[in-house]
């Protein structure tokens, strides 16, 4: 265990950070999901190892009360790895020399439930289905890409891709909430294939909670000849097709069901849809409705619970359990400080030294046109945006979540000292960029802020 909450049942029972739990009520849990279920009772029998000593502890508490102990990882057994060979897979497009954990491809329904990862269901089994249904592991995110069996098998480069959507039907039949995703590759599953896929969704999977349509992200390291960026006309056609199908779903099901990623509207040079068309912004984590939520949070100071990203890319590989499965940690270096009117917004990694200094916002090239109108509306004439070109990955990669320390450092080298530099936390995992650099390695001090409109507004209002 890596943390024990003070005054919790675990603390009162004498458990300590570093203790290893060997079993709970005689069962060795496979993951943090099962851990939470087994520790939900009023009396929890633990087999513990501390250094070289083994002993048993019975933790007494109220039924349903959290144990107050955080484990070191989300999964205790092996990750269910992916045996697909998708040409668009971003893991295959990573450069050499990154952390080894980043190269692990998962197709694990548990990581889908915990972190929002997408699973193709090609390695899903009857036992997996039984567990999902019994323990109500919902929602689950499923990669669809195409509903035509032959095309889906070709996209996944796995013959099981032709039949694995039967598990999607089974999940829906048992009332599991499922969100779908379609990664669109120009010339492969766009145009008529995308049209046929959405028709297949309506016919076969109308209970889906949502379907996110996102563009192919291709780095300079891709070796797949078929994979390329969208043209302007192709992006516009995708947007037009999605909006046509939104109306069909609205007429048939009473809801829009399918949404195009914000990136598509930027690529198509089209305005973002109105905020009310996104429903409850359920697909915010998939880059859908981010621009509108950022705008709403920036202008409306009554919003107390921003919908910023829960974590950065590849968050699960760093081992920490997902939100809702962690014990609070006192005195953490990521303690939040207050700015402006006292609302929490900034994480004190390192703060710029000057008061009333000019402000610069670091963001990906795709984030710049989204943030620009907000900065203009702030009324701060000394505030500017610094787009950070993603030379590390190259290609069409421009999302803020994939900014790396090397690129940020290169840009900051040419910026003046003494200014305040705001860095969105979505590009960090435990204070570390994807390339392994930390904020302390940057040539200028930065303020790491939550990736939401409220945090941006408060940071711009602050003169600290």
C-alpha positions, -999 to 999 in steps of 0.1 A, spaced: 0 0 0 13 34 -9 -9 56 13 -31 54 44 -57 80 51 -53 95 86 -81 85 110 -94 59 85 -104 23 94 -70 12 79 -51 36 101 -70 27 132 -63 -10 125 -25 -3 124 -19 -6 87 11 13 73 23 25 39 45 -2 25 24 -31 39 16 -58 14 -19 -73 14 -16 -109 5 -53 -117 6 -87 -103 16 -111 -128 33 -90 -155 17 -92 -142 -18 -63 -127 -38 -79 -98 -57 -69 -94 -94 -73 -56 -94 -84 -25 -76 -120 -31 -86 -122 -64 -68 -102 -48 -39 -128 -22 -34 -156 -48 -35 -139 -71 -10 -131 -42 14 -167 -29 14 -179 -51 43 -182 -41 79 -154 -65 88 -125 -69 65 -101 -98 71 -66 -90 57 -35 -112 54 -6 -88 57 31 -89 51 53 -62 67 90 -67 60 96 -104 68 66 -108 91 32 -121 81 1 -116 102 -37 -112 100 -57 -81 108 -95 -76 110 -105 -41 101 -138 -30 117 -158 -3 100 -192 7 87 -204 -13 57 -197 7 26 -171 30 44 -139 32 25 -110 13 40 -87 43 36 -58 25 20 -45 31 -15 -28 4 -35 2 9 -58 -15 0 -91 -49 -5 -107 -42 -41 -118 -25 -67 -97 -22 -93 -123 -11 -90 -160 -26 -64 -183 -47 -79 -211 -25 -68 -240 -38 -60 -275 -31 -85 -303 -46 -62 -330 -23 -45 -355 -42 -14 -364 -24 7 -389 -34 39 -370 -24 27 -336 -5 55 -318 16 31 -298 32 19 -330 40 55 -338 60 64 -307 96 72 -311 123 51 -295 137 60 -261 105 67 -242 95 50 -210 90 13 -216 56 13 -200 43 37 -228 49 10 -254 25 -15 -238 -7 -19 -258 -37 -29 -237 -71 -43 -247 -83 -47 -212 -119 -40 -203 -109 -32 -167 -88 -3 -179 -117 8 -200 -139 9 -169 -113 25 -147 -96 50 -171 -118 53 -201 -95 34 -224 -111 19 -254 -113 -19 -260 -119 -36 -293 -133 -67 -274 -112 -90 -296 -98 -107 -264 -131 -105 -245 -144 -138 -231 -175 -153 -215 -158 -150 -181 -151 -114 -188 -188 -108 -197 -199 -126 -166 -178 -104 -144 -188 -71 -161 -225 -80 -156 -222 -94 -121 -201 -65 -108 -218 -39 -130 -186 -25 -145 -202 3 -163 -195 23 -184 -172 5 -208 -157 22 -239 -156 2 -272 -137 8 -304 -160 2 -333 -143 18 -363 -166 -1 -387 -197 -23 -384 -190 -42 -416 -172 -74 -404 -147 -76 -432 -137 -39 -430 -134 -40 -393 -112 -71 -394 -90 -53 -420 -88 -22 -399 -78 -42 -368 -56 -66 -388 -73 -93 -367 -98 -118 -380 -116 -118 -346 -124 -81 -354 -151 -94 -377 -170 -111 -349 -160 -94 -316 -188 -68 -318 -211 -97 -307 -197 -89 -272 -209 -53 -276 -244 -66 -283 -242 -88 -252 -231 -59 -230 -260 -38 -242 -284 -67 -237 -274 -68 -201 -279 -31 -195 -242 -21 -195 -236 15 -205 -213 16 -235 -197 45 -253 -184 38 -288 -156 53 -308 -147 55 -345 -112 65 -355 -116 77 -391 -88 69 -415 -91 87 -449 -96 63 -477 -102 34 -454 -133 39 -432 -145 74 -441 -171 85 -467 -194 56 -477 -179 33 -451 -185 57 -423 -221 62 -436 -226 25 -435 -211 22 -401 -235 47 -386 -264 29 -403 -251 -3 -386 -250 14 -353 -286 25 -356 -297 -9 -367 -276 -31 -344 -266 -10 -314 -292 17 -308 -287 14 -270 -252 28 -272 -248 58 -249 -227 77 -275 -204 74 -305 -174 96 -308 -160 101 -343 -123 112 -341 -97 118 -368 -66 97 -373 -36 110 -354 -5 103 -374 31 110 -362 62 113 -383 72 79 -371 43 61 -388 54 35 -414 19 27 -427 15 37 -463 -23 39 -462 -23 63 -432 -24 100 -440 -39 132 -429 -73 144 -439 -77 169 -466 -99 200 -460 -127 184 -482 -125 151 -464 -128 167 -430 -157 188 -442 -174 157 -455 -170 139 -422 -186 169 -403 -215 171 -428 -221 133 -425 -221 134 -387 -245 163 -386 -268 144 -411 -267 113 -389 -273 134 -357 -306 144 -372 -315 108 -381 -306 96 -346 -326 125 -331 -356 116 -352 -353 78 -344 -340 77 -309 -347 112 -295 -310 119 -291 -281 128 -313 -259 98 -304 -230 105 -327 -206 135 -324 -175 147 -342 -144 156 -323 -136 193 -319 -105 186 -340 -127 179 -370 -143 214 -368 -109 229 -366 -97 208 -396 -129 216 -415 -127 253 -407 -162 252 -393 -176 268 -361 -181 245 -332 -217 234 -326 -238 252 -299 -232 240 -263 -267 227 -259 -263 202 -288 -237 183 -268 -262 170 -242 -243 166 -209 -208 166 -226 -204 129 -218 -177 125 -244 -156 154 -232 -127 131 -225 -126 121 -261 -121 156 -273 -158 163 -280 -172 195 -267 -140 206 -250 -140 240 -268 -176 247 -256 -170 236 -220 -138 257 -218 -158 287 -231 -187 281 -206 -164 276 -177 -144 307 -186 -173 330 -188 -196 316 -161 -180 319 -126 -210 301 -111 -197 268 -125 -182 250 -95 -173 216 -110 -154 221 -142 -153 193 -168 -116 194 -174 -98 162 -184 -94 137 -156 -59 128 -166 -34 131 -193 -26 106 -221 -13 72 -210 -23 80 -174 -29 44 -165 7 33 -173 20 52 -143 4 27 -120 -19 49 -98 -55 37 -94 -81 58 -112 -101 85 -95 -125 70 -69 -100 43 -60 -74 64 -43 -69 73 -6 -65 111 1 -29 120 8 -20 147 33 8 171 25 12 160 -11 36 180 -32 6 185 -56 -13 204 -30 -36 230 -45 -30 267 -38 -55 295 -41 -54 324 -66 -76 353 -73 -107 352 -52 -95 321 -33 -108 294 -55 -83 265 -60 -68 266 -95 -30 264 -94 -7 235 -87 25 249 -72 52 233 -92 72 265 -95 58 300 -96 70 329 -117 88 355 -95 72 388 -106 39 403 -96 18 419 -123 40 403 -150 28 396 -185 11 363 -189 17 337 -216 -4 305 -221 14 274 -234 -8 252 -255 -8 228 -285 -13 242 -320 -49 229 -320 -56 246 -287 -44 280 -297 -75 290 -318 -98 277 -291 -81 298 -263 -75 329 -283 -111 343 -280 -110 337 -243 -78 356 -238 -92 385 -259 -123 385 -237 -102 386 -205 -93 422 -211 -57 416 -203 -36 434 -229 -4 417 -216 -17 382 -221 -7 361 -250 -8 326 -264 23 305 -271 14 277 -295 39 248 -290 46 230 -323 49 192 -316 82 185 -333 87 155 -310 59 135 -326 55 156 -358 28 147 -383 -6 162 -375 -2 159 -337 -13 192 -322 -34 184 -292 -23 200 -259 -23 166 -241 6 154 -262 29 183 -256 63 171 -244 89 187 -223 115 189 -251 91 210 -273 80 232 -244 116 238 -233 126 247 -269 98 273 -271 105 287 -236 142 292 -244 132 320 -268 108 337 -243 117 365 -219 124 359 -183 101 372 -156 69 365 -174 42 342 -160 39 310 -181 8 289 -177 10 252 -185 -22 230 -187 -19 200 -165 -33 176 -192 2 172 -207 16 159 -174 13 127 -154 25 131 -118 44 162 -129 62 144 -158 58 149 -195 56 119 -219 92 123 -228 103 119 -192 111 156 -186 96 173 -155 85 209 -151 117 216 -131 137 208 -162 122 237 -181 143 268 -187 116 292 -173 94 288 -142 58 278 -151 25 277 -133 7 244 -139 -31 250 -140 -60 227 -144 -71 222 -180 -105 239 -177 -120 274 -183 -124 283 -147 -87 277 -139 -77 297 -169 -100 326 -159 -87 327 -123 -51 325 -135 -56 354 -158 -73 374 -131 -45 367 -107 -15 391 -103 5 367 -82 
